[in-house]
């Protein structure tokens, strides 16, 4: 799924792309299936959703099916293997929806929602047809892509996928070592999180579940976040304090500037969560700031959050250690350019 998100995210614009895992799916699950065909299905459904979603969000959800009527179609596999499960996968958007008169022809080859001479949406009309055929193959004809839709509210495409759970493939040693180091750096830290979207907050919480934090606090406004940070700093003066703010909460410069100013004294590590296409905007905004602000881009990939946080903390520690060493050695920083007053004074003496 990480690979699918990486391929699709650059096309999203400012639309939120959310990955929603079932609470019953724990750890890092591995499944046995045709990866390329599954990725093609999801890419086609996500591309279709983005085409008709000018703003809002698109959610890729993965859940374990528990409906007995659905599971009855896969009775033999369920009885023969304890590792067999049926996944329910869906792509939900908040786009324009589908006109009822177009629903019957949706999976026919070359069908278009706007097939007139003034077409607004491009495409061959084959994406859904190909995805439907692939679902038939992967499910051995026991599942198909279905959908629900309301005009001007959005559409949800969904299907079932029978799979076997398998032991995790051993991760690359370097990746595992990096994750271990990140978790060690973040251990006993305090996390303060301001993410207004329930879906993004849920996924963020899932991604940090392996961190042994001292405290986790969730807030509903920047003002509440600021006051909480000050209170926590007084109560825990020596703890690492990390704050996460989702810019999707409407956090523009005029709102963020006073917030950043209010928390400078807390010594917090601030992380702005922003869409990947807005990263440069926020990066250039804070480059000249005397207060370090870190950027975490959405959607979140595997271990992306903890590694980004640990990396920022490590850089801060390295900088502090370097400054302490320079102080012990009696080394003072030398400006590359002499101050204007000093330069003028030297010129006058000559």
BAMI-906810 format. One line per field, with one value per residue (C-alpha): residue in one letter; x, y, z. Coordinates in Angstrom, 2 decimals, decimal comma, always signed. Layout:
# residues N
r	[a/...]
xx	[X/...]
yy	[Y/...]
zz	[Z/...]
# end
This chain:
# residues 350
r	[x/x/x/x/x/x/x/x/x/x/x/x/x/x/x/x/x/x/x/x/x/x/x/x/x/x/x/x/x/x/x/x/x/x/x/x/x/x/x/x/x/x/x/x/x/x/x/x/x/x/x/x/x/x/x/x/x/x/x/x/x/x/x/x/x/x/x/x/x/x/x/x/x/x/x/x/x/x/x/x/x/x/x/x/x/x/x/x/x/x/x/x/x/x/x/x/x/x/x/x/x/x/x/x/x/x/x/x/x/x/x/x/x/x/x/x/x/x/x/x/x/x/x/x/x/x/x/x/x/x/x/x/x/x/x/x/x/x/x/x/x/x/x/x/x/x/x/x/x/x/x/x/x/x/x/x/x/x/x/x/x/x/x/x/x/x/x/x/x/x/x/x/x/x/x/x/x/x/x/x/x/x/x/x/x/x/x/x/x/x/x/x/x/x/x/x/x/x/x/x/x/x/x/x/x/x/x/x/x/x/x/x/x/x/x/x/x/x/x/x/x/x/x/x/x/x/x/x/x/x/x/x/x/x/x/x/x/x/x/x/x/x/x/x/x/x/x/x/x/x/x/x/x/x/x/x/x/x/x/x/x/x/x/x/x/x/x/x/x/x/x/x/x/x/x/x/x/x/x/x/x/x/x/x/x/x/x/x/x/x/x/x/x/x/x/x/x/x/x/x/x/x/x/x/x/x/x/x/x/x/x/x/x/x/x/x/x/x/x/x/x/x/x/x/x/x/x/x/x/x/x/x/x/x/x/x/x/x/x/x/x/x/x/x/x/x/x/x/x/x]
xx	[+0,00/+2,93/+3,97/+0,47/+0,34/+3,76/+2,69/-0,60/+0,12/+1,68/-1,61/-3,72/-3,20/-4,60/-7,01/-6,34/-5,27/-5,98/-5,12/-7,53/-6,64/-9,07/-8,31/-8,24/-5,23/-2,31/+1,45/+2,76/+0,58/+1,78/-0,58/-0,16/-1,67/-0,81/+0,78/+0,93/-2,71/-3,84/-1,80/-3,32/-6,84/-6,15/-4,33/-7,25/-9,80/-7,71/-7,02/-10,72/-11,53/-9,00/-10,36/-13,79/-12,75/-11,71/-11,43/-12,04/-10,57/-10,03/-9,82/-8,34/-9,70/-8,64/-10,73/-11,22/-14,65/-16,84/-20,19/-21,21/-23,14/-20,03/-17,76/-20,07/-18,79/-15,34/-16,36/-13,89/-10,82/-11,93/-12,34/-9,04/-6,72/-6,61/-4,54/-7,22/-9,08/-11,30/-10,32/-12,80/-11,11/-12,74/-11,91/-14,16/-14,13/-15,97/-16,27/-19,07/-20,82/-22,36/-25,58/-28,09/-28,60/-24,89/-24,58/-25,54/-22,91/-20,11/-18,14/-18,67/-15,55/-15,06/-18,00/-17,63/-19,48/-19,32/-19,18/-20,22/-18,10/-17,40/-15,90/-14,31/-12,81/-10,32/-9,68/-10,23/-13,10/-11,21/-9,90/-12,93/-13,41/-9,82/-10,09/-13,34/-11,76/-8,78/-11,03/-12,86/-9,55/-8,12/-11,32/-11,89/-15,18/-16,54/-16,26/-16,74/-16,33/-19,52/-20,25/-22,54/-22,82/-24,69/-24,51/-22,41/-21,55/-19,16/-18,68/-17,39/-16,07/-15,47/-14,64/-13,57/-10,20/-9,52/-5,95/-3,68/-1,80/+1,88/+4,85/+6,48/+9,32/+12,48/+12,99/+16,21/+18,64/+19,35/+15,66/+15,11/+18,13/+16,95/+13,49/+14,99/+17,20/+14,20/+12,10/+14,96/+15,30/+11,56/+11,14/+9,68/+8,86/+5,63/+3,48/+0,94/-1,19/-3,54/-5,14/-8,79/-9,56/-10,71/-9,39/-5,92/-5,76/-6,63/-3,94/-1,37/-2,13/-1,73/+1,69/+3,04/+1,60/+5,04/+6,53/+6,91/+5,75/+5,50/+2,29/+0,08/-2,34/-4,76/-6,08/-8,86/-7,35/-4,04/-4,82/-5,43/-2,23/-0,18/-1,50/-0,99/+2,62/+3,42/+1,78/+3,59/+6,94/+6,51/+5,52/+8,17/+11,08/+13,58/+11,37/+11,47/+8,31/+7,01/+4,08/+2,29/+0,03/-1,87/-1,95/-5,14/-6,77/-6,69/-3,35/-2,10/+0,64/-1,63/-2,72/+0,53/+2,85/+1,32/+1,18/+4,86/+5,76/+3,77/+5,57/+9,19/+9,97/+8,82/+11,72/+9,29/+10,10/+7,39/+6,25/+3,90/+1,92/+1,18/+0,28/+3,33/+2,38/+2,44/+5,77/+7,85/+5,41/+5,82/+9,51/+10,34/+8,12/+10,04/+13,55/+14,37/+12,75/+14,91/+12,63/+13,15/+10,04/+10,03/+7,82/+6,09/+4,28/+1,02/+0,14/+2,17/+4,32/+5,61/+7,77/+7,81/+6,57/+8,83/+11,91/+11,21/+10,74/+13,83/+15,88/+14,87/+15,68/+19,05/+19,96/+19,04/+21,13/+24,09/+23,85/+23,67/+26,64/+28,64/+27,86/+28,88/+32,17/+32,93/+32,17/+34,51/+37,25/+36,82/+35,90/+33,65/+31,74/+33,30/+30,97/+31,69/+31,04/+32,16/+29,34/+28,77/+29,66/+32,97/+33,84/+33,08/+35,18/+38,18/+37,80/+37,73/+41,00/+42,77]
yy	[+0,00/+2,33/+1,89/+2,75/+5,92/+7,05/+6,65/+8,48/+11,28/+13,73/+13,80/+14,71/+18,47/+19,65/+16,72/+14,73/+11,13/+8,94/+5,32/+3,75/+0,38/-1,75/-1,79/-5,60/-5,39/-5,18/-5,14/-5,18/-7,70/-9,55/-11,24/-13,75/-12,46/-11,14/-7,83/-6,25/-6,96/-5,66/-2,50/-2,00/-2,28/+0,27/+2,64/+2,59/+3,23/+6,00/+7,66/+7,58/+9,11/+11,92/+12,76/+13,54/+15,00/+18,66/+19,09/+17,22/+13,78/+10,29/+7,38/+3,98/+1,63/-1,93/-3,98/-7,63/-8,81/-10,33/-10,48/-14,16/-13,87/-12,64/-15,18/-18,01/-17,54/-18,55/-21,42/-24,04/-21,82/-20,66/-24,27/-25,45/-22,70/-20,72/-18,05/-17,37/-14,03/-11,99/-8,34/-5,56/-2,83/+0,45/+3,80/+6,60/+10,14/+13,38/+14,23/+15,03/+11,66/+9,63/+10,49/+7,62/+7,45/+6,65/+3,86/+0,91/+1,70/+2,45/-0,79/-1,04/-0,46/+3,14/+4,45/+8,04/+10,03/+13,06/+11,69/+14,87/+17,09/+19,46/+16,82/+18,18/+14,89/+13,01/+9,26/+6,22/+4,76/+1,51/+1,95/+0,58/-2,20/-3,40/-3,16/-5,17/-7,95/-8,12/-8,38/-11,27/-13,06/-12,46/-13,55/-16,50/-14,96/-14,66/-10,90/-7,85/-4,10/-2,48/+1,11/+3,53/+7,15/+10,38/+13,32/+16,18/+14,09/+11,43/+7,81/+4,65/+1,74/-1,51/-5,19/-8,29/-9,99/-13,52/-13,83/-15,88/-14,18/-15,10/-14,50/-11,09/-11,00/-10,07/-6,31/-4,88/-4,73/-1,04/-0,11/-2,17/-0,61/+2,89/+2,21/+0,80/+3,87/+6,17/+4,45/+4,74/+8,48/+9,08/+6,93/+8,78/+11,83/+13,81/+14,13/+16,94/+16,53/+18,97/+17,17/+18,03/+15,36/+12,17/+9,98/+11,55/+11,58/+7,88/+6,99/+9,20/+7,47/+4,09/+5,07/+6,16/+3,25/+1,65/+4,70/+4,37/+7,93/+9,32/+11,19/+11,74/+14,64/+15,60/+19,15/+20,86/+24,29/+26,12/+28,15/+24,98/+23,51/+26,55/+26,58/+22,84/+23,05/+25,75/+23,76/+20,54/+22,30/+23,60/+20,15/+18,23/+20,66/+18,02/+15,89/+15,97/+17,79/+17,22/+19,07/+18,06/+20,52/+19,54/+22,47/+21,00/+22,58/+25,93/+26,91/+29,68/+32,22/+34,70/+31,95/+30,02/+32,99/+33,99/+30,32/+29,75/+32,94/+31,81/+28,45/+29,51/+29,57/+25,96/+24,43/+22,22/+20,33/+21,54/+19,42/+20,78/+18,06/+19,18/+17,80/+16,90/+19,49/+22,26/+21,26/+23,91/+26,65/+25,96/+25,15/+28,52/+30,29/+28,96/+28,88/+32,34/+31,74/+31,60/+28,85/+25,41/+24,02/+20,51/+19,37/+15,98/+15,34/+13,48/+10,77/+8,98/+6,11/+3,22/+4,50/+7,97/+9,80/+8,22/+8,47/+12,15/+12,97/+11,08/+12,70/+16,20/+15,38/+13,91/+17,05/+19,23/+17,09/+17,16/+20,95/+21,37/+19,05/+21,00/+24,32/+22,94/+21,66/+25,02/+26,74/+24,41/+24,95/+28,73/+28,98/+31,88/+32,03/+34,42/+36,32/+35,90/+39,61/+42,33/+44,45/+47,62/+49,95/+48,20/+48,20/+51,92/+52,64/+50,83/+52,82/+56,09/+55,22/+54,66]
zz	[+0,00/+0,65/-2,97/-4,20/-2,09/-3,29/-6,92/-6,50/-4,02/-6,48/-8,41/-5,38/-5,33/-2,01/-1,67/+1,51/+0,87/+3,90/+4,66/+7,14/+8,69/+10,67/+14,41/+14,14/+11,82/+14,21/+13,77/+10,20/+8,36/+5,28/+2,87/+0,07/-3,18/-6,63/-5,60/-9,07/-9,84/-6,44/-6,90/-10,35/-8,94/-6,21/-8,55/-10,97/-8,21/-6,62/-9,98/-10,74/-7,35/-7,80/-11,22/-9,78/-6,40/-6,73/-2,96/+0,27/+0,87/-0,53/+1,90/+1,13/+3,81/+4,59/+7,01/+7,93/+6,76/+9,48/+7,73/+7,74/+4,47/+2,70/+4,38/+3,32/-0,25/+0,96/+3,24/+2,01/+2,44/+5,90/+7,02/+5,56/+6,84/+10,08/+8,31/+5,70/+5,91/+3,64/+3,34/+2,62/+0,61/-0,29/-1,87/-0,63/-2,02/-1,33/-5,01/-7,43/-7,13/-9,92/-11,71/-11,26/-15,04/-15,51/-12,94/-15,15/-17,78/-15,33/-15,83/-19,57/-21,71/-22,89/-20,86/-19,60/-16,97/-19,30/-22,81/-24,62/-26,86/-23,93/-21,67/-18,51/-17,30/-19,45/-19,65/-21,83/-19,85/-19,31/-15,74/-13,91/-16,47/-16,01/-12,22/-12,27/-14,33/-11,98/-8,92/-10,58/-11,12/-7,64/-5,94/-8,28/-9,41/-5,86/-5,57/-7,74/-7,42/-6,18/-5,25/-3,47/-4,54/-3,93/-6,33/-4,88/-1,81/-3,06/-4,06/-2,40/-4,48/-2,61/-3,11/-1,17/-1,42/-0,09/+1,19/+3,41/+6,21/+6,13/+8,45/+7,89/+5,42/+7,29/+6,84/+5,53/+8,45/+7,92/+8,04/+11,17/+12,87/+11,99/+13,39/+16,60/+17,01/+16,37/+19,02/+21,52/+20,88/+21,25/+24,36/+27,37/+25,24/+25,51/+22,37/+21,95/+18,82/+17,10/+14,15/+13,56/+10,95/+12,76/+9,92/+9,87/+13,66/+13,73/+11,21/+12,95/+16,26/+14,59/+13,23/+16,64/+18,60/+18,95/+20,68/+24,44/+25,18/+28,68/+27,77/+24,73/+24,64/+21,87/+21,51/+19,57/+18,88/+18,61/+21,73/+23,72/+22,27/+23,29/+26,86/+27,24/+26,03/+28,57/+31,36/+30,42/+30,22/+33,76/+35,00/+33,02/+32,55/+31,37/+29,09/+25,30/+24,24/+20,70/+19,16/+15,94/+14,09/+10,95/+8,52/+7,12/+10,17/+8,37/+9,87/+7,60/+8,35/+10,08/+12,49/+12,86/+13,43/+16,81/+17,82/+17,05/+18,91/+21,96/+22,29/+21,69/+25,40/+25,87/+23,92/+22,04/+18,85/+16,48/+13,53/+10,86/+9,11/+5,58/+2,19/+0,13/-2,51/+0,14/+1,63/-0,18/+0,82/+4,53/+4,25/+2,65/+5,15/+8,16/+6,67/+8,00/+11,37/+14,48/+15,80/+14,20/+12,53/+11,04/+8,16/+7,97/+4,70/+4,14/+3,40/+6,05/+4,86/+6,92/+9,83/+8,23/+11,33/+13,92/+11,70/+10,91/+14,60/+15,68/+12,92/+14,06/+17,68/+16,72/+14,74/+17,71/+20,06/+17,69/+17,42/+21,20/+21,68/+19,09/+20,79/+24,19/+22,75/+21,13/+24,42/+26,34/+23,76/+23,93/+20,26/+19,32/+16,04/+13,49/+11,14/+7,46/+6,88/+9,25/+10,68/+8,67/+11,56/+12,17/+8,48/+8,21/+11,27/+9,77/+6,58/+8,51/+10,32/+7,05]
# end
